Amino acid sequence: MQRYKATVAYDGSGFSGYQIQPKGRTVQGEIEQVLQKLHKGHAVGVTASGRTDSGVHARGQVIHFDSPLRLSGDQWIKAFNSLLPDDISFLKAEEASSDFHARFDAVKKKYKYFLYSGPVRDPFKRHFAGHVRGSLNVEAMREAAGHLTGTHDFTSFCSAKTETGNRVRTLFELDMEEHGNELVLTFIGDGFLYNMVRIIVGTLLDVGSGKMDIGAIPDILAAKDRTLAGKTAPAEGLYLWEVYYE
């Protein structure tokens, strides 16, 4: 039995999230269906670096699976991409050590959130970026973001549905780039809580639109109270961009 590591990209618009569930189409479900075909009806499970919610995309999701088939990386890519639907692609596949774990061996993750501004929504971006009406004070957002980098308890910036008790995470980078009417926020951290990136984006949007003072961010962190942070930004702007391993 050989363990394989693969990097997968998907358009999350048509999925009820990554993780298999009783109802709804999922990324994991589609991948495992292909593996079952390749293994002549035998079920083969996959483990991912983490789950993504309904509507969230990935450019660099990492998975692992075990198989008795000895195929090269290129052969796995060709096999998967010939059987998967058009909204999922295998980008890379390779042999991994038997103790490699896509989730537990990850040391950092990068997420990107795409926003565009304009008086009306763009129908061609509706599945791939969040929409903001009116202008934003990006410099104020950058200053507010500076209070969020570092190691903090992010209880105020995660969903009430978050299952883990330890809400301390380290956010190494929170950068913003402007490209015309598009704003791209990049997050790199050692791990992210449920809805953490989207809640941070929603809070920074409140700062950028003048609804919240920059100085409120440290107080929100200290309060450990979700109700004090901004709304959860829409799923369609979020992308799991890259997963880092030692």
C-alpha positions in Angstrom: 0.0 0.0 0.0 1.4 3.4 -1.0 0.4 6.8 0.4 0.0 9.6 -2.2 -0.2 13.3 -1.7 -2.1 15.5 -4.1 -2.9 19.2 -4.7 -6.4 19.9 -5.8 -8.1 23.0 -7.1 -11.9 23.5 -7.2 -14.6 26.0 -7.9 -16.7 25.8 -4.7 -19.8 27.4 -6.3 -21.5 24.1 -7.0 -20.6 22.3 -3.8 -22.1 22.0 -0.3 -18.5 22.3 1.0 -15.5 20.0 0.8 -16.4 17.4 3.4 -18.8 14.5 2.7 -22.2 14.8 4.2 -25.5 13.0 4.0 -27.1 15.4 1.5 -25.5 17.7 -1.0 -22.7 17.5 -3.6 -19.2 17.7 -2.0 -15.6 17.9 -3.3 -14.6 14.9 -1.1 -17.5 12.9 -2.5 -16.6 13.5 -6.1 -12.9 12.6 -5.5 -13.8 9.4 -3.6 -16.2 8.4 -6.4 -13.4 8.6 -8.9 -11.1 6.6 -6.5 -13.8 3.9 -6.2 -13.9 3.6 -10.0 -10.2 3.4 -10.3 -10.1 0.7 -7.6 -12.9 -1.4 -9.3 -15.6 -0.7 -6.8 -13.5 -0.7 -3.6 -13.9 2.4 -1.4 -10.8 4.5 -0.8 -11.0 7.4 1.6 -9.2 10.7 1.3 -8.0 13.1 4.0 -7.7 16.8 3.4 -5.6 19.6 5.0 -9.0 21.0 6.2 -12.5 21.4 5.1 -13.9 24.4 3.1 -17.5 25.6 3.4 -20.2 25.8 0.8 -19.2 28.3 -1.9 -15.5 28.5 -0.8 -12.9 27.8 -3.5 -9.5 26.2 -3.4 -6.4 26.8 -5.5 -4.2 24.6 -3.3 -6.1 22.1 -1.2 -3.9 19.2 -0.2 -5.2 15.6 0.3 -3.7 12.2 0.9 -4.9 8.7 0.2 -3.6 5.1 0.3 -3.7 2.9 -2.7 -2.3 -0.5 -3.9 -2.0 1.0 -7.4 1.6 2.1 -8.3 1.0 5.1 -10.6 3.3 8.0 -11.2 2.2 11.5 -10.4 1.4 12.3 -14.0 -0.6 9.1 -14.3 -2.7 9.9 -11.3 -3.3 13.5 -12.6 -4.4 12.1 -16.0 -6.7 9.5 -14.4 -8.4 11.9 -12.0 -8.8 14.7 -14.5 -10.4 12.4 -17.1 -13.1 11.3 -14.6 -13.7 14.3 -12.4 -16.3 17.0 -13.2 -15.1 20.2 -14.7 -15.1 22.2 -11.4 -12.4 20.1 -9.8 -8.8 19.6 -11.1 -5.8 17.6 -9.8 -2.8 19.9 -10.1 -0.1 17.7 -8.6 0.3 14.2 -7.3 3.3 12.4 -5.8 4.3 9.5 -3.5 4.4 10.4 0.2 5.8 8.7 3.2 3.5 6.3 5.0 3.2 8.6 8.0 2.4 11.8 6.0 -0.8 13.4 7.0 -2.4 16.2 5.0 -4.0 17.8 8.0 -1.7 17.2 10.9 1.6 17.8 9.1 0.5 21.2 7.7 2.5 24.0 9.4 1.0 27.1 7.6 -1.9 27.9 5.3 -2.5 30.8 2.9 -6.0 32.1 2.2 -6.9 34.9 -0.2 -10.1 36.9 -0.2 -11.1 38.8 -3.3 -13.3 41.9 -3.1 -14.5 44.3 -5.9 -16.2 47.6 -5.5 -18.7 49.2 -7.8 -22.2 50.7 -7.7 -23.7 47.5 -9.1 -22.8 43.8 -8.8 -20.9 42.2 -11.6 -22.7 39.0 -12.7 -19.5 37.5 -14.0 -17.8 37.8 -10.5 -20.8 36.8 -8.4 -19.4 33.3 -7.6 -15.7 34.4 -7.3 -15.5 37.7 -5.3 -17.3 39.6 -2.7 -19.0 42.9 -3.7 -18.7 46.2 -1.9 -20.8 49.2 -2.9 -19.0 52.5 -2.4 -15.3 53.2 -1.7 -13.2 51.8 1.1 -10.5 53.5 3.2 -7.8 50.8 2.5 -5.2 52.5 4.6 -7.5 52.4 7.6 -8.1 48.7 6.9 -4.3 48.1 6.7 -3.8 49.8 10.1 -6.6 47.8 11.6 -5.1 44.6 10.2 -1.8 45.3 12.0 -3.7 44.7 15.3 -4.6 41.2 14.1 -1.3 39.9 13.1 0.7 37.9 15.7 -0.5 35.4 18.2 -4.0 36.0 19.7 -7.1 34.3 21.0 -9.4 34.7 18.0 -12.6 33.8 19.8 -14.2 37.1 18.7 -13.3 36.2 15.1 -14.7 32.7 14.8 -18.2 31.2 14.4 -20.1 30.2 17.5 -20.2 26.7 15.8 -16.4 26.4 16.3 -15.8 23.1 17.9 -12.2 23.4 19.2 -11.7 24.9 22.7 -8.3 26.3 21.9 -8.9 29.5 19.9 -5.3 30.8 20.0 -3.8 31.1 16.5 -0.8 33.0 15.0 -1.5 35.2 12.0 1.9 35.7 10.3 0.7 38.0 7.5 -2.4 40.0 6.6 -1.6 41.9 3.4 -3.8 43.9 1.0 -3.2 44.6 -2.7 -5.3 47.0 -4.8 -5.8 46.2 -8.5 -8.2 48.8 -9.9 -11.5 48.3 -8.3 -10.4 44.9 -6.8 -8.9 44.4 -3.4 -7.1 41.2 -2.5 -6.5 40.3 1.1 -3.9 37.6 1.8 -3.8 35.7 5.1 -1.0 33.4 6.2 -1.3 31.7 9.6 -0.5 28.5 11.5 -4.2 27.6 11.4 -7.6 29.1 11.0 -10.8 28.7 13.1 -14.2 28.2 11.6 -15.2 31.3 9.5 -12.2 33.2 11.0 -11.0 34.7 7.7 -14.5 35.7 6.6 -15.2 37.4 9.9 -11.9 39.3 9.9 -12.8 40.4 6.3 -16.2 41.6 7.4 -14.7 43.5 10.4 -12.1 45.2 8.2 -14.9 46.2 5.8 -16.6 47.9 8.7 -13.4 49.8 9.3 -12.9 50.6 5.6 -16.4 51.9 5.3 -16.2 54.1 8.5 -18.6 52.0 10.5 -15.9 50.9 13.0 -12.9 52.7 14.5 -9.5 51.3 14.0 -8.9 51.3 17.7 -11.8 49.0 18.4 -9.9 46.0 17.1 -7.7 45.3 20.2 -10.8 45.7 22.4 -12.7 43.2 20.2 -9.8 40.7 20.5 -9.6 41.1 24.2 -13.4 40.7 24.8 -13.5 37.2 23.2 -17.1 38.0 22.1 -18.2 37.2 18.5 -21.0 39.7 18.6 -18.6 42.6 18.7 -16.9 41.8 15.4 -18.3 42.5 11.9 -20.5 40.3 9.8 -19.2 37.1 8.2 -18.1 38.1 4.6 -19.7 36.0 1.8 -18.2 32.7 1.0 -17.6 33.3 -2.7 -14.6 35.6 -2.2 -12.6 33.1 -0.2 -9.9 30.8 -1.6 -7.7 28.2 0.1 -4.6 29.2 -1.8 -1.7 27.1 -0.4 -0.9 24.7 2.3 2.7 24.6 3.6 4.6 21.6 5.0 8.0 21.1 6.4 
